[in-house]
Amino acid sequence: MLSTSKPRPFFVEEHHIDLARVGKVLVVGGRSTNFPSRFRENPRFIFWDSTQPNTLRRAKIPAHVTHVITARFIPHKLTFHLRKIMPLGVRLVNSIEGTGRINEFLDVVAQTAV
């Protein structure tokens, strides 16, 4: 039997992400200029360009963030720091292959109702 639903990107399937539960998304370590303006201007997406744990030492996860997505080249120390400051219920998705895969995810989220 053929499926009439739109196929979900591999990224969503691979990381078992329930799109109905995605609120705001925080992208850490990816240079924001590497993402299309439609994502940078979307209020559901927040970008932290820095990959230095000391720069983000006092940072707090913004309200209503449900997913923290890390770029592939962030230091382990920053990942540990993020885990420490993440409120309960916020999901960390790391070790992504690159900004293309993150763009794929953001594109699907942008098309999903809040």
C-alpha positions as CSV (number, residue, x, y, z in Angstrom):
1,M,0.0,0.0,0.0
2,L,1.3,3.4,-0.9
3,S,1.7,6.1,1.8
4,T,0.1,9.4,1.0
5,S,1.9,11.2,3.8
6,K,4.9,13.4,3.1
7,P,8.1,11.5,3.9
8,R,9.9,12.9,6.9
9,P,13.6,13.7,6.5
10,F,16.2,11.2,7.6
11,F,17.4,13.5,10.4
12,V,14.0,13.5,12.1
13,E,13.7,9.7,11.8
14,E,17.3,9.0,12.9
15,H,17.0,11.0,16.1
16,H,13.4,9.9,16.8
17,I,12.1,13.4,17.0
18,D,8.4,13.9,17.6
19,L,7.7,17.0,15.5
20,A,4.5,17.7,17.5
21,R,6.7,18.3,20.6
22,V,9.2,20.7,19.0
23,G,9.0,24.3,20.3
24,K,11.9,26.6,20.0
25,V,15.2,25.2,18.7
26,L,18.6,26.3,19.9
27,V,21.4,25.7,17.5
28,V,24.9,25.8,19.2
29,G,28.2,26.0,17.4
30,G,27.0,26.5,13.9
31,R,27.9,29.8,12.4
32,S,24.5,31.5,12.0
33,T,25.6,33.0,8.6
34,N,25.7,29.4,7.3
35,F,22.0,29.1,7.7
36,P,19.4,30.7,5.4
37,S,17.9,34.0,6.4
38,R,14.4,32.4,6.6
39,F,15.8,30.4,9.6
40,R,17.8,33.2,11.2
41,E,14.7,35.4,11.1
42,N,12.3,32.8,12.4
43,P,11.5,33.3,16.1
44,R,11.4,29.5,16.7
45,F,15.2,29.3,16.0
46,I,17.9,30.7,18.2
47,F,21.6,30.5,17.2
48,W,24.6,30.6,19.5
49,D,27.6,31.0,17.2
50,S,30.3,30.5,19.9
51,T,31.9,27.1,20.4
52,Q,33.9,28.3,23.5
53,P,32.6,27.0,26.8
54,N,34.0,30.1,28.6
55,T,31.9,32.4,26.3
56,L,28.7,30.5,27.1
57,R,29.6,30.0,30.8
58,R,26.9,32.4,32.1
59,A,24.4,31.6,29.3
60,K,21.1,30.1,30.1
61,I,18.9,28.1,27.8
62,P,16.2,30.5,26.6
63,A,12.5,29.9,27.6
64,H,10.4,27.6,25.5
65,V,13.4,25.8,23.9
66,T,12.6,22.1,23.6
67,H,15.6,21.0,21.5
68,V,19.3,22.0,21.6
69,I,21.1,21.0,18.3
70,T,24.8,21.1,18.3
71,A,27.1,21.4,15.3
72,R,29.6,18.6,14.8
73,F,32.7,20.5,15.8
74,I,31.9,21.7,19.3
75,P,34.2,20.7,22.1
76,H,33.2,18.0,24.6
77,K,33.5,20.5,27.4
78,L,30.8,22.6,25.8
79,T,28.5,19.6,25.4
80,F,28.9,18.8,29.1
81,H,28.2,22.4,30.0
82,L,25.0,22.4,27.9
83,R,23.8,19.2,29.7
84,K,24.4,21.0,33.0
85,I,22.4,24.1,32.1
86,M,19.6,22.4,30.2
87,P,16.2,22.4,32.0
88,L,14.4,19.1,32.4
89,G,12.6,18.1,29.3
90,V,14.9,19.8,26.9
91,R,16.4,17.4,24.4
92,L,20.1,17.6,23.3
93,V,20.8,16.3,19.8
94,N,24.5,16.3,19.1
95,S,27.0,14.7,16.7
96,I,25.2,15.9,13.7
97,E,27.0,15.6,10.4
98,G,26.9,19.3,9.5
99,T,24.8,22.4,8.8
100,G,23.1,20.7,5.8
101,R,21.5,18.1,8.1
102,I,20.6,20.8,10.6
103,N,19.0,22.9,7.8
104,E,17.0,19.8,6.8
105,F,15.6,19.6,10.4
106,L,15.0,23.4,10.7
107,D,13.1,23.3,7.4
108,V,10.7,20.6,8.6
109,V,10.2,22.4,12.0
110,A,9.5,25.7,10.2
111,Q,6.7,24.0,8.3
112,T,5.3,22.4,11.5
113,A,2.6,24.2,13.5
114,V,3.5,25.1,17.1
